[in-house]
């Protein structure tokens, strides 16, 4: 089991920046990939960025590519969000999957990000 604790959400004006953090525990950090998902009101949860166990390989959703950057330092993942838009308003969740799992099944509690116009 991987426990995930997030921090860093809040209210920001359009065009601003926020940085989210997520710290994992319970397993060796080299055993799991980490990712960020988000869910806006009335919409399905969507994956926005993932980073591999090696901390180097990352992938992004088209909607955030070029604006968001995922990084990782051992058991902590970061999501740097720049040029924020009102459409980025959502609850952001950190997630993890171990080397034994296909899907992201370990979840943080979520943190609210609100972008005002």
C-alpha positions in Angstrom: 0.0 0.0 0.0 1.2 3.5 -0.8 -0.1 6.4 1.3 -0.1 9.8 -0.5 -0.4 13.2 1.1 -0.9 16.3 -1.1 -0.5 19.9 -0.5 -0.4 23.2 -2.4 -3.8 23.9 -3.8 -5.6 27.2 -3.5 -7.1 30.1 -5.3 -5.2 31.9 -8.1 -6.1 34.4 -10.8 -6.0 33.4 -14.5 -2.5 33.5 -15.8 -1.0 32.7 -12.4 0.9 29.7 -11.1 0.6 27.1 -8.4 2.8 24.2 -7.3 1.3 21.0 -5.9 3.3 18.5 -3.9 2.6 14.8 -3.1 4.6 12.7 -0.7 4.3 8.9 -0.8 5.1 6.5 2.0 4.6 2.8 2.8 6.8 1.4 0.0 10.2 2.1 -1.5 9.9 5.1 -3.9 11.6 3.1 -6.6 8.6 0.7 -6.6 6.0 3.1 -7.9 5.1 5.5 -10.6 3.3 8.7 -9.6 0.7 10.8 -11.4 -1.7 13.7 -11.1 -5.3 13.5 -12.0 -8.1 16.1 -11.7 -11.9 16.2 -11.6 -13.9 19.2 -12.3 -17.6 19.5 -11.2 -19.8 17.4 -13.4 -16.9 15.9 -15.3 -15.0 12.6 -15.1 -11.7 12.3 -13.5 -8.9 12.8 -16.1 -5.2 12.0 -16.0 -3.1 15.0 -16.6 0.5 14.0 -15.9 2.5 11.0 -14.9 6.1 10.3 -14.1 7.9 7.0 -13.9 9.7 5.4 -11.0 13.0 6.6 -12.5 11.9 10.2 -12.1 12.8 11.0 -15.7 10.1 9.7 -18.0 7.0 11.9 -18.0 3.8 12.2 -20.0 1.2 14.9 -20.2 -2.4 15.3 -21.3 -2.8 17.6 -24.3 -4.8 20.1 -22.3 -1.8 20.9 -20.0 1.2 20.2 -22.2 3.5 23.2 -22.2 1.9 24.8 -19.2 2.3 22.1 -16.5 5.5 20.3 -15.5 5.6 17.1 -13.4 8.8 16.3 -11.5 9.9 14.0 -8.8 12.4 13.8 -6.0 12.4 10.2 -4.6 9.1 9.8 -2.9 7.7 13.3 -3.6 6.1 14.4 -6.8 5.5 18.0 -7.8 3.2 19.6 -10.3 4.2 23.0 -11.4 1.2 24.7 -13.0 1.8 27.9 -15.0 -0.5 30.0 -17.2 -3.5 28.7 -15.3 -6.9 29.1 -16.9 -10.4 29.0 -15.3 -10.9 25.6 -17.1 -8.1 24.2 -14.8 -10.4 24.6 -11.8 -10.8 21.1 -10.3 -9.9 18.9 -7.4 -6.4 17.6 -8.1 -5.5 14.1 -7.0 -2.1 12.5 -6.6 -2.0 8.8 -7.5 0.5 5.9 -7.6 0.8 2.5 -9.0 3.4 -0.1 -8.0 5.4 -2.3 -10.2 2.8 -5.0 -9.6 -0.2 -2.9 -10.7 -1.4 -1.8 -14.2 -3.7 1.0 -13.0 -3.3 3.9 -10.6 -5.0 2.5 -7.5 -3.5 4.5 -4.6 -4.9 7.9 -4.1 -4.3 11.0 -2.1 -7.2 13.0 -0.5 -7.3 15.6 -3.2 -6.6 19.3 -3.2 -8.8 22.1 -4.6 -7.4 24.4 -7.3 -9.6 27.3 -8.2 -8.7 29.7 -11.0 -10.6 32.9 -11.2 -11.1 34.9 -14.4 
